[in-house]
Amino acid sequence: MDDALDITLAPWEGPAILLVDLDAFFASVEQLDHPGWRGKPVIVGGDADAHGVVSTCSYEARAFGVRSAMAASLARELCPDAIWTHGNFHRYREISAAIMAILRDETPHVQQVSIDEAFMDVSPTSVNTEHPVRIAERIQRRVAALGVTCSIGVGATKSVAKIASDIDKPRGLTVVWPGTEEAFLADLPVRTVSGVGAAAERVLTAHGIRTLGDMGRADASLLRRVFGKNGEMMRERALGRDRSPVEEDDTVKSVSNEVTFARDLTERADIEAALSTIAAKVGRRLRRKGLAGRTVALKVRFSDRTTRSVQRQLPSPTDDDLAFAPVVHAMVDDVWFPGAKVRLLGVAVSHFEEETGPVQESLFDADGLDGDEKGSKRNESAPLIADDAKRRQLLAATDALRDRFGDATVRFGFELRNAGNTTGSSSKNVEDYK
């Protein structure tokens, strides 16, 4: 924690952004609910024998080298005596909602970016005169009262606040005072800043650019070659000078769902059944949000980790998965061939306004996109139920039952075909908890 916190705080002038990061969130909730697990290595994640990954692990497990997103099989080797759990989604949603309510009680300017992370704009104004650091301290106390902890980064920009939040964990409070951003970032590795992936890191390193300070001084042409039109923005981010706002506007650009399978899918019938299940979740989310989209996309990841995607415009906007699922089935021919082993499937719906412009190129945050972006030559299949009124009645009835009694209350035949064939890994996508 910054030494300045123990004395009178210097005035804060200009923008003030907090990044609130819940410490080992899933594992912390499990330890809260299971007192016997406290002080022991706890891993929340998928099955080690079924392509599972670590969603979150306690700090006791991290001492063994276990990390989030690590293959569960490797985590088991590193920490064979860990306590494993697939997680309790309802409980995580409950605690997260309570914490987000605390943040919104402090300021309406909150941007939740995952189940356990949110930006806040607490910039001093003529109305809000409280020091940003005091707000951060109070948030930590209020969150701790719920039984979990958070680390907070305080800075003048989102990227600085995000990096600061990772400096001191758990329950750290790292403050980057206005005017000190460049010095704070200078010696950190380029990969520290959001937007620098493995491929960009390799190119930058090959040119002798290893730190954010190096990146801030890099030649503009090199940054354009690595980051395209975002080259100058990435320089500003490396120098701590970017000014992207906290976006409290919750405008939805796409609604999606994806599933990783414990056993690779190789049969067309299994793939279509899984896609129907995924499409049903997307359709339900669309109806819950009151959205109808004109573009549907399919994403496929194979056992060799390559990813392909294809998308198609629909005749009219819809939130009816019984109507767009057959379209997704037809799109399979564009990205899959018989016998190819499928590790992951995803479905997305977008374009919620009545625009008539070109289809955007990507609905997924995935690399290696491929496939026929203009649509397949195969004719679309008819909706699973031809009568529109009957489809709407069926969807309304199943939505009502699932809202009241849970997703497993009503299951179609296609949902049973791949039941149990998931990795058990817990997602941090906020939409998966709504």
C-alpha positions as CSV (number, residue, x, y, z in Angstrom):
1,M,0.0,0.0,0.0
2,D,1.2,3.5,-0.9
3,D,3.1,5.2,2.0
4,A,1.1,8.3,1.4
5,L,-2.0,6.6,2.6
6,D,-0.8,6.9,6.2
7,I,-0.5,10.7,6.1
8,T,-2.5,13.6,4.8
9,L,-3.2,13.0,1.2
10,A,-2.0,15.4,-1.5
11,P,-4.8,17.0,-3.5
12,W,-6.0,15.0,-6.5
13,E,-6.4,17.1,-9.6
14,G,-7.9,15.8,-12.8
15,P,-9.5,12.4,-13.8
16,A,-9.5,9.6,-11.2
17,I,-10.2,6.1,-12.2
18,L,-10.4,3.0,-9.9
19,L,-10.1,-0.6,-11.1
20,V,-11.6,-2.8,-8.5
21,D,-10.5,-6.4,-8.8
22,L,-11.9,-9.1,-6.5
23,D,-9.1,-11.2,-5.2
24,A,-9.2,-14.9,-6.4
25,F,-12.9,-14.3,-6.5
26,F,-14.4,-17.8,-7.1
27,A,-11.9,-19.4,-4.7
28,S,-12.5,-16.8,-2.1
29,V,-16.3,-17.4,-2.2
30,E,-15.7,-21.1,-1.8
31,Q,-13.5,-20.5,1.2
32,L,-16.1,-18.1,2.7
33,D,-18.8,-20.8,2.3
34,H,-16.5,-23.7,3.4
35,P,-14.6,-22.6,6.6
36,G,-12.6,-25.9,6.5
37,W,-11.1,-24.8,3.1
38,R,-9.6,-21.6,4.5
39,G,-5.8,-21.5,4.4
40,K,-5.8,-24.5,2.0
41,P,-5.1,-24.6,-1.8
42,V,-8.5,-24.4,-3.5
43,I,-8.9,-24.6,-7.3
44,V,-12.2,-23.7,-9.1
45,G,-12.0,-25.2,-12.5
46,G,-12.8,-27.9,-15.0
47,D,-11.9,-31.6,-14.9
48,A,-8.2,-32.4,-15.4
49,D,-9.1,-35.4,-17.7
50,A,-11.6,-33.4,-19.8
51,H,-9.8,-30.4,-21.3
52,G,-10.7,-28.4,-18.3
53,V,-8.9,-25.2,-17.3
54,V,-8.4,-23.4,-14.0
55,S,-10.9,-20.6,-13.6
56,T,-9.6,-19.2,-10.3
57,C,-7.4,-20.6,-7.6
58,S,-6.7,-19.5,-4.0
59,Y,-3.4,-17.8,-3.1
60,E,-2.4,-21.0,-1.3
61,A,-2.7,-22.8,-4.6
62,R,-0.8,-20.1,-6.4
63,A,2.2,-20.7,-4.1
64,F,2.5,-24.1,-6.0
65,G,2.6,-22.3,-9.4
66,V,-1.1,-22.8,-10.3
67,R,-2.6,-19.9,-12.3
68,S,-5.9,-18.9,-13.9
69,A,-6.4,-20.3,-17.4
70,M,-3.8,-23.0,-16.8
71,A,-4.8,-26.5,-18.0
72,A,-6.4,-28.4,-15.2
73,S,-4.1,-31.4,-15.9
74,L,-1.0,-29.3,-15.2
75,A,-2.5,-27.7,-12.1
76,R,-3.2,-31.2,-10.7
77,E,0.5,-32.1,-11.2
78,L,1.7,-28.9,-9.5
79,C,-0.7,-29.1,-6.6
80,P,-2.0,-32.7,-6.2
81,D,-3.5,-32.1,-2.8
82,A,-5.6,-29.1,-3.8
83,I,-9.3,-29.0,-3.1
84,W,-11.1,-29.0,-6.5
85,T,-14.6,-27.7,-7.3
86,H,-16.5,-26.8,-10.4
87,G,-18.0,-23.9,-8.6
88,N,-21.3,-22.4,-7.6
89,F,-22.5,-20.0,-10.3
90,H,-25.5,-18.9,-8.3
91,R,-23.4,-18.0,-5.3
92,Y,-20.8,-16.1,-7.4
93,R,-23.6,-14.1,-9.1
94,E,-25.1,-13.3,-5.7
95,I,-21.8,-12.0,-4.2
96,S,-20.8,-10.2,-7.4
97,A,-24.1,-8.4,-7.5
98,A,-23.8,-7.3,-3.9
99,I,-20.3,-5.9,-4.6
100,M,-21.4,-4.1,-7.8
101,A,-24.2,-2.5,-5.8
102,I,-21.6,-1.2,-3.4
103,L,-19.6,0.4,-6.3
104,R,-22.7,2.0,-7.8
105,D,-23.6,3.3,-4.4
106,E,-20.3,5.2,-4.5
107,T,-20.7,6.5,-8.0
108,P,-23.1,5.9,-11.0
109,H,-20.0,5.8,-13.3
110,V,-19.3,2.1,-13.1
111,Q,-18.2,-0.2,-16.0
112,Q,-18.3,-3.8,-15.1
113,V,-15.9,-5.7,-17.3
114,S,-16.2,-9.2,-15.8
115,I,-17.9,-11.0,-12.9
116,D,-15.1,-9.9,-10.6
117,E,-13.8,-6.6,-12.1
118,A,-15.0,-3.1,-12.7
119,F,-13.8,0.4,-13.5
120,M,-15.1,3.4,-11.6
121,D,-14.8,7.1,-12.4
122,V,-14.5,9.0,-9.1
123,S,-12.9,12.2,-10.5
124,P,-13.2,15.1,-8.1
125,T,-15.8,17.7,-9.1
126,S,-17.6,20.6,-7.5
127,V,-20.2,18.2,-6.3
128,N,-17.9,15.2,-5.5
129,T,-15.0,16.6,-3.4
130,E,-14.0,13.4,-1.7
131,H,-10.5,12.2,-2.4
132,P,-10.3,9.2,-4.7
133,V,-8.0,7.3,-2.4
134,R,-10.5,7.7,0.5
135,I,-13.2,6.3,-1.7
136,A,-11.0,3.3,-2.6
137,E,-10.3,2.7,1.1
138,R,-13.9,2.7,2.0
139,I,-14.8,0.3,-0.9
140,Q,-12.2,-2.2,0.4
141,R,-13.8,-2.1,3.9
142,R,-17.3,-2.5,2.5
143,V,-16.3,-5.4,0.3
144,A,-14.4,-7.1,3.1
145,A,-17.5,-6.9,5.3
146,L,-19.1,-9.3,2.8
147,G,-16.4,-11.9,3.4
148,V,-14.1,-11.4,0.4
149,T,-11.4,-8.9,-0.5
150,C,-10.5,-6.7,-3.4
151,S,-7.4,-5.0,-4.8
152,I,-7.7,-1.5,-6.2
153,G,-5.6,0.5,-8.6
154,V,-6.1,4.2,-8.6
155,G,-4.9,6.3,-11.5
156,A,-5.7,9.0,-14.0
157,T,-6.5,6.5,-16.8
158,K,-8.2,3.1,-17.1
159,S,-5.0,1.4,-18.3
160,V,-2.9,2.8,-15.5
161,A,-5.6,1.8,-12.9
162,K,-5.8,-1.7,-14.4
163,I,-2.0,-2.2,-14.2
164,A,-1.9,-0.7,-10.7
165,S,-4.5,-3.1,-9.4
166,D,-2.3,-6.1,-10.2
167,I,0.8,-4.7,-8.4
168,D,-0.1,-5.6,-4.8
169,K,-2.5,-8.6,-4.1
170,P,-4.5,-9.6,-2.2
171,R,-6.2,-6.5,-0.7
172,G,-3.7,-4.2,-2.2
173,L,-4.3,-0.5,-2.8
174,T,-1.8,1.0,-5.4
175,V,-2.0,4.7,-6.2
176,V,-0.4,6.2,-9.3
177,W,-0.4,9.9,-8.6
178,P,-1.2,12.3,-11.5
179,G,2.0,13.2,-13.3
180,T,3.9,10.0,-12.3
181,E,2.3,7.7,-14.9
182,E,5.2,7.5,-17.3
183,A,7.7,6.8,-14.5
184,F,5.4,4.1,-13.0
185,L,5.1,2.3,-16.4
186,A,8.5,2.8,-17.8
187,D,10.2,-0.4,-16.6
188,L,7.2,-2.7,-16.9
189,P,7.2,-5.4,-19.7
190,V,5.3,-4.5,-22.8
191,R,2.9,-7.4,-22.2
192,T,1.7,-5.7,-19.0
193,V,-0.5,-3.3,-21.0
194,S,-3.8,-4.3,-22.5
195,G,-3.7,-4.7,-26.2
196,V,-0.2,-6.3,-26.4
197,G,-0.6,-10.0,-27.1
198,A,1.9,-12.7,-27.6
199,A,2.4,-12.0,-31.4
200,A,2.9,-8.3,-30.8
201,E,5.3,-9.0,-28.0
202,R,7.4,-11.1,-30.2
203,V,7.7,-8.4,-32.9
204,L,8.4,-5.7,-30.4
205,T,11.1,-7.8,-28.6
206,A,12.7,-8.6,-32.0
207,H,13.1,-4.8,-32.4
208,G,14.6,-4.3,-28.9
209,I,11.4,-3.0,-27.4
210,R,10.9,-4.8,-24.1
211,T,9.4,-2.3,-21.7
212,L,6.6,0.2,-21.9
213,G,9.2,3.0,-21.7
214,D,10.8,1.5,-24.9
215,M,7.3,1.3,-26.5
216,G,6.6,4.9,-25.7
217,R,9.8,5.9,-27.5
218,A,9.4,3.5,-30.4
219,D,9.2,4.6,-34.1
220,A,5.7,5.4,-35.2
221,S,6.0,3.2,-38.3
222,L,6.9,0.2,-36.2
223,L,3.9,0.7,-34.0
224,R,1.6,1.1,-37.0
225,R,3.1,-2.2,-38.4
226,V,2.4,-4.0,-35.1
227,F,-0.9,-2.4,-34.1
228,G,-2.3,-1.0,-37.3
229,K,-4.4,2.1,-36.9
230,N,-4.2,1.7,-33.1
231,G,-0.4,2.3,-33.1
232,E,-0.5,5.8,-31.7
233,M,-3.2,4.8,-29.2
234,M,-0.9,2.1,-27.9
235,R,2.0,4.5,-27.5
236,E,-0.3,6.8,-25.5
237,R,-1.3,3.8,-23.4
238,A,2.4,2.8,-22.8
239,L,3.0,6.4,-21.6
240,G,-0.1,6.5,-19.4
241,R,-1.7,9.2,-21.4
242,D,-4.7,7.5,-23.0
243,R,-8.1,8.9,-22.0
244,S,-10.6,6.2,-22.8
245,P,-13.7,6.8,-20.7
246,V,-15.5,4.6,-18.2
247,E,-18.4,3.5,-20.3
248,E,-21.4,3.2,-18.1
249,D,-23.5,2.9,-21.2
250,D,-24.4,-0.8,-21.3
251,T,-25.2,-0.8,-25.0
252,V,-25.1,-4.4,-26.2
253,K,-23.4,-5.0,-29.6
254,S,-23.8,-8.8,-29.7
255,V,-25.2,-11.6,-27.6
256,S,-23.2,-14.9,-27.6
257,N,-22.5,-18.1,-25.9
258,E,-19.7,-20.7,-26.4
259,V,-19.0,-24.1,-24.9
260,T,-15.8,-26.1,-24.7
261,F,-16.3,-29.9,-24.8
262,A,-14.6,-32.5,-22.6
263,R,-14.6,-35.0,-25.5
264,D,-14.1,-33.6,-29.0
265,L,-17.2,-33.8,-31.2
266,T,-16.7,-35.6,-34.5
267,E,-20.2,-36.4,-35.6
268,R,-22.5,-34.0,-37.4
269,A,-25.5,-34.9,-35.3
270,D,-23.6,-34.1,-32.1
271,I,-22.4,-30.8,-33.5
272,E,-25.9,-29.8,-34.5
273,A,-27.3,-30.9,-31.2
274,A,-24.7,-28.8,-29.3
275,L,-25.3,-25.8,-31.5
276,S,-29.1,-26.0,-30.8
277,T,-28.3,-26.0,-27.1
278,I,-26.0,-23.0,-27.5
279,A,-28.5,-21.2,-29.7
280,A,-31.2,-21.7,-27.1
281,K,-29.1,-19.9,-24.5
282,V,-28.4,-17.0,-26.9
283,G,-32.1,-16.8,-27.8
284,R,-33.1,-16.7,-24.2
285,R,-30.6,-13.9,-23.5
286,L,-31.9,-11.9,-26.5
287,R,-35.5,-12.2,-25.2
288,R,-34.5,-11.2,-21.7
289,K,-32.8,-8.1,-23.1
290,G,-35.6,-7.3,-25.5
291,L,-33.2,-7.6,-28.5
292,A,-33.6,-9.0,-32.0
293,G,-30.6,-9.3,-34.3
294,R,-30.1,-9.5,-38.0
295,T,-26.7,-11.3,-38.1
296,V,-25.9,-14.8,-36.8
297,A,-22.4,-16.1,-36.4
298,L,-20.8,-19.5,-35.8
299,K,-17.4,-20.1,-34.2
300,V,-15.6,-23.4,-34.3
301,R,-12.3,-24.3,-32.5
302,F,-10.7,-27.6,-33.5
303,S,-8.6,-30.0,-31.4
304,D,-5.4,-28.5,-32.9
305,R,-6.5,-25.0,-31.5
306,T,-7.2,-23.5,-34.9
307,T,-10.4,-21.4,-35.0
308,R,-12.7,-20.7,-37.9
309,S,-15.9,-18.6,-38.0
310,V,-18.6,-17.7,-40.5
311,Q,-21.6,-15.4,-40.3
312,R,-24.8,-14.8,-42.1
313,Q,-27.4,-12.1,-42.4
314,L,-31.0,-13.2,-41.5
315,P,-34.0,-12.1,-43.5
316,S,-35.3,-10.0,-40.6
317,P,-34.2,-9.3,-37.0
318,T,-35.1,-12.2,-34.6
319,D,-34.7,-13.4,-31.0
320,D,-36.2,-16.8,-32.0
321,D,-33.5,-19.6,-31.6
322,L,-35.9,-22.1,-33.0
323,A,-35.8,-20.1,-36.2
324,F,-32.1,-19.2,-36.4
325,A,-30.7,-22.5,-35.1
326,P,-31.3,-24.3,-38.4
327,V,-29.4,-21.4,-40.1
328,V,-26.4,-22.1,-37.8
329,H,-26.7,-25.8,-38.6
330,A,-26.4,-25.0,-42.4
331,M,-23.3,-22.8,-41.7
332,V,-21.4,-25.9,-40.3
333,D,-20.6,-26.9,-43.9
334,D,-18.6,-23.7,-44.3
335,V,-16.1,-24.4,-41.5
336,W,-16.2,-28.1,-40.8
337,F,-15.6,-31.4,-42.7
338,P,-16.6,-34.9,-41.6
339,G,-14.3,-36.3,-39.0
340,A,-12.7,-33.0,-37.9
341,K,-12.5,-32.9,-34.1
342,V,-14.3,-30.0,-32.6
343,R,-13.2,-28.7,-29.2
344,L,-15.4,-25.6,-28.9
345,L,-18.5,-24.2,-30.5
346,G,-19.9,-20.7,-30.2
347,V,-23.0,-18.8,-31.5
348,A,-23.5,-15.0,-31.6
349,V,-26.3,-12.7,-32.8
350,S,-25.7,-9.1,-33.5
351,H,-26.9,-6.0,-35.5
352,F,-29.9,-5.1,-33.4
353,E,-30.8,-2.0,-35.4
354,E,-32.4,-2.0,-38.8
355,E,-29.3,-1.0,-40.6
356,T,-28.6,-2.2,-44.1
357,G,-24.8,-1.7,-44.3
358,P,-22.2,-4.4,-44.6
359,V,-21.8,-7.1,-42.0
360,Q,-19.0,-6.5,-39.5
361,E,-16.2,-8.9,-40.0
362,S,-16.0,-10.4,-36.5
363,L,-18.3,-11.0,-33.6
364,F,-15.9,-13.0,-31.5
365,D,-12.7,-12.0,-29.7
366,A,-10.7,-14.8,-31.5
367,D,-7.8,-15.0,-33.8
368,G,-7.4,-17.1,-36.9
369,L,-10.9,-16.2,-38.2
370,D,-11.6,-17.9,-41.4
371,G,-14.4,-19.2,-43.5
372,D,-16.9,-17.8,-46.1
373,E,-17.9,-14.4,-44.5
374,K,-20.4,-13.8,-47.3
375,G,-22.5,-16.9,-46.6
376,S,-22.8,-20.4,-47.7
377,K,-24.3,-21.7,-51.0
378,R,-26.3,-24.2,-49.0
379,N,-30.0,-23.4,-48.7
380,E,-31.1,-22.6,-45.1
381,S,-33.2,-25.1,-43.3
382,A,-36.7,-24.3,-42.3
383,P,-37.4,-23.3,-38.6
384,L,-37.7,-26.3,-36.3
385,I,-41.4,-25.4,-35.9
386,A,-43.0,-23.8,-38.9
387,D,-45.9,-22.0,-37.2
388,D,-44.6,-18.6,-35.8
389,A,-47.3,-18.4,-33.2
390,K,-46.7,-21.9,-31.9
391,R,-42.9,-21.2,-31.7
392,R,-43.5,-18.0,-29.7
393,Q,-45.8,-19.8,-27.3
394,L,-43.3,-22.6,-26.8
395,L,-40.5,-20.2,-26.2
396,A,-42.5,-18.1,-23.8
397,A,-43.5,-21.1,-21.8
398,T,-40.0,-22.5,-21.5
399,D,-38.5,-19.1,-20.6
400,A,-41.0,-18.7,-17.8
401,L,-40.3,-22.2,-16.4
402,R,-36.5,-21.7,-16.6
403,D,-36.7,-18.2,-15.0
404,R,-38.7,-19.7,-12.1
405,F,-37.1,-23.1,-11.6
406,G,-33.7,-23.0,-13.3
407,D,-32.2,-23.8,-16.7
408,A,-32.4,-27.6,-16.1
409,T,-36.2,-27.5,-15.6
410,V,-37.1,-27.9,-19.2
411,R,-34.7,-29.7,-21.7
412,F,-35.3,-30.5,-25.3
413,G,-34.0,-33.7,-26.8
414,F,-31.0,-32.0,-28.4
415,E,-29.9,-30.7,-25.0
416,L,-29.6,-34.2,-23.6
417,R,-27.4,-35.5,-26.4
418,N,-24.3,-33.7,-25.1
419,A,-25.3,-33.5,-21.5
420,G,-22.2,-33.9,-19.3
421,N,-19.8,-33.4,-22.1
422,T,-18.4,-30.0,-20.9
423,T,-15.2,-29.3,-19.1
424,G,-16.7,-28.0,-15.9
425,S,-14.7,-24.8,-16.2
426,S,-16.3,-21.6,-14.8
427,S,-16.6,-18.5,-17.0
428,K,-16.0,-15.0,-15.9
429,N,-18.2,-13.6,-18.6
430,V,-20.9,-11.4,-16.9
431,E,-23.5,-12.7,-19.4
432,D,-23.1,-16.2,-18.2
433,Y,-24.4,-15.2,-14.8
434,K,-27.5,-13.4,-15.9
